[in-house]
């Protein structure tokens, strides 16, 4: 979980991804109060 001080920074991270961290793809999305990690699934992905 990440907290941004500025909304513009948050939007840049969410819109600008996916990101590569140590050669691993990281997809970021807005937080949802209903999120439950055991039930989480990828519904779409960008392939390039």
mmCIF file of the C-alpha atoms, coordinates in Angstrom:
data_MODEL
# 
_entry.id   MODEL 
# 
loop_
_atom_site.group_PDB 
_atom_site.id 
_atom_site.type_symbol 
_atom_site.label_atom_id 
_atom_site.label_alt_id 
_atom_site.label_comp_id 
_atom_site.label_asym_id 
_atom_site.label_entity_id 
_atom_site.label_seq_id 
_atom_site.pdbx_PDB_ins_code 
_atom_site.Cartn_x 
_atom_site.Cartn_y 
_atom_site.Cartn_z 
_atom_site.occupancy 
_atom_site.B_iso_or_equiv 
_atom_site.pdbx_formal_charge 
_atom_site.auth_seq_id 
_atom_site.auth_comp_id 
_atom_site.auth_asym_id 
_atom_site.auth_atom_id 
_atom_site.pdbx_PDB_model_num 
ATOM 1  C CA . UNK A 1 1  ? 0.000   0.000   0.000   1.00 0.00 ? 1  UNK A CA 1 
ATOM 2  C CA . UNK A 1 2  ? 1.279   3.450   -0.912  1.00 0.00 ? 2  UNK A CA 1 
ATOM 3  C CA . UNK A 1 3  ? 0.078   6.897   0.115   1.00 0.00 ? 3  UNK A CA 1 
ATOM 4  C CA . UNK A 1 4  ? 0.883   9.875   -2.109  1.00 0.00 ? 4  UNK A CA 1 
ATOM 5  C CA . UNK A 1 5  ? 1.138   13.457  -0.913  1.00 0.00 ? 5  UNK A CA 1 
ATOM 6  C CA . UNK A 1 6  ? -0.090  14.803  -4.256  1.00 0.00 ? 6  UNK A CA 1 
ATOM 7  C CA . UNK A 1 7  ? -2.953  13.496  -6.394  1.00 0.00 ? 7  UNK A CA 1 
ATOM 8  C CA . UNK A 1 8  ? -0.955  14.223  -9.562  1.00 0.00 ? 8  UNK A CA 1 
ATOM 9  C CA . UNK A 1 9  ? 1.799   11.844  -8.420  1.00 0.00 ? 9  UNK A CA 1 
ATOM 10 C CA . UNK A 1 10 ? -0.745  9.098   -7.768  1.00 0.00 ? 10 UNK A CA 1 
ATOM 11 C CA . UNK A 1 11 ? -2.336  9.508   -11.187 1.00 0.00 ? 11 UNK A CA 1 
ATOM 12 C CA . UNK A 1 12 ? 1.073   9.433   -12.887 1.00 0.00 ? 12 UNK A CA 1 
ATOM 13 C CA . UNK A 1 13 ? 1.847   6.081   -11.258 1.00 0.00 ? 13 UNK A CA 1 
ATOM 14 C CA . UNK A 1 14 ? -1.555  4.564   -12.057 1.00 0.00 ? 14 UNK A CA 1 
ATOM 15 C CA . UNK A 1 15 ? -1.791  5.836   -15.636 1.00 0.00 ? 15 UNK A CA 1 
ATOM 16 C CA . UNK A 1 16 ? 1.905   5.446   -16.482 1.00 0.00 ? 16 UNK A CA 1 
ATOM 17 C CA . UNK A 1 17 ? 2.248   1.728   -15.718 1.00 0.00 ? 17 UNK A CA 1 
ATOM 18 C CA . UNK A 1 18 ? 2.793   -1.126  -15.869 1.00 0.00 ? 18 UNK A CA 1 
ATOM 19 C CA . UNK A 1 19 ? 6.121   -0.722  -14.111 1.00 0.00 ? 19 UNK A CA 1 
ATOM 20 C CA . UNK A 1 20 ? 9.171   -2.986  -14.019 1.00 0.00 ? 20 UNK A CA 1 
ATOM 21 C CA . UNK A 1 21 ? 10.731  -3.440  -10.578 1.00 0.00 ? 21 UNK A CA 1 
ATOM 22 C CA . UNK A 1 22 ? 13.791  -5.714  -10.511 1.00 0.00 ? 22 UNK A CA 1 
ATOM 23 C CA . UNK A 1 23 ? 12.608  -7.275  -13.806 1.00 0.00 ? 23 UNK A CA 1 
ATOM 24 C CA . UNK A 1 24 ? 9.119   -8.005  -12.408 1.00 0.00 ? 24 UNK A CA 1 
ATOM 25 C CA . UNK A 1 25 ? 5.979   -6.412  -13.806 1.00 0.00 ? 25 UNK A CA 1 
ATOM 26 C CA . UNK A 1 26 ? 4.027   -4.341  -11.283 1.00 0.00 ? 26 UNK A CA 1 
ATOM 27 C CA . UNK A 1 27 ? 0.468   -3.285  -12.095 1.00 0.00 ? 27 UNK A CA 1 
ATOM 28 C CA . UNK A 1 28 ? -1.049  -0.593  -9.872  1.00 0.00 ? 28 UNK A CA 1 
ATOM 29 C CA . UNK A 1 29 ? -4.712  0.309   -9.440  1.00 0.00 ? 29 UNK A CA 1 
ATOM 30 C CA . UNK A 1 30 ? -6.922  2.414   -7.199  1.00 0.00 ? 30 UNK A CA 1 
ATOM 31 C CA . UNK A 1 31 ? -7.728  0.947   -3.786  1.00 0.00 ? 31 UNK A CA 1 
ATOM 32 C CA . UNK A 1 32 ? -11.139 -0.622  -3.289  1.00 0.00 ? 32 UNK A CA 1 
ATOM 33 C CA . UNK A 1 33 ? -12.541 -1.211  0.228   1.00 0.00 ? 33 UNK A CA 1 
ATOM 34 C CA . UNK A 1 34 ? -13.997 -4.506  -1.033  1.00 0.00 ? 34 UNK A CA 1 
ATOM 35 C CA . UNK A 1 35 ? -10.548 -5.829  -2.030  1.00 0.00 ? 35 UNK A CA 1 
ATOM 36 C CA . UNK A 1 36 ? -9.735  -9.270  -0.611  1.00 0.00 ? 36 UNK A CA 1 
ATOM 37 C CA . UNK A 1 37 ? -6.385  -10.709 -1.690  1.00 0.00 ? 37 UNK A CA 1 
ATOM 38 C CA . UNK A 1 38 ? -7.487  -14.389 -1.541  1.00 0.00 ? 38 UNK A CA 1 
ATOM 39 C CA . UNK A 1 39 ? -10.174 -13.580 -4.124  1.00 0.00 ? 39 UNK A CA 1 
ATOM 40 C CA . UNK A 1 40 ? -8.110  -11.220 -6.294  1.00 0.00 ? 40 UNK A CA 1 
ATOM 41 C CA . UNK A 1 41 ? -7.692  -12.090 -9.954  1.00 0.00 ? 41 UNK A CA 1 
ATOM 42 C CA . UNK A 1 42 ? -6.361  -10.377 -13.050 1.00 0.00 ? 42 UNK A CA 1 
ATOM 43 C CA . UNK A 1 43 ? -9.243  -9.624  -15.394 1.00 0.00 ? 43 UNK A CA 1 
ATOM 44 C CA . UNK A 1 44 ? -7.223  -7.927  -18.138 1.00 0.00 ? 44 UNK A CA 1 
ATOM 45 C CA . UNK A 1 45 ? -3.611  -7.294  -18.988 1.00 0.00 ? 45 UNK A CA 1 
ATOM 46 C CA . UNK A 1 46 ? -1.603  -5.359  -21.537 1.00 0.00 ? 46 UNK A CA 1 
ATOM 47 C CA . UNK A 1 47 ? 0.840   -7.355  -23.607 1.00 0.00 ? 47 UNK A CA 1 
ATOM 48 C CA . UNK A 1 48 ? 3.582   -5.706  -25.608 1.00 0.00 ? 48 UNK A CA 1 
# 
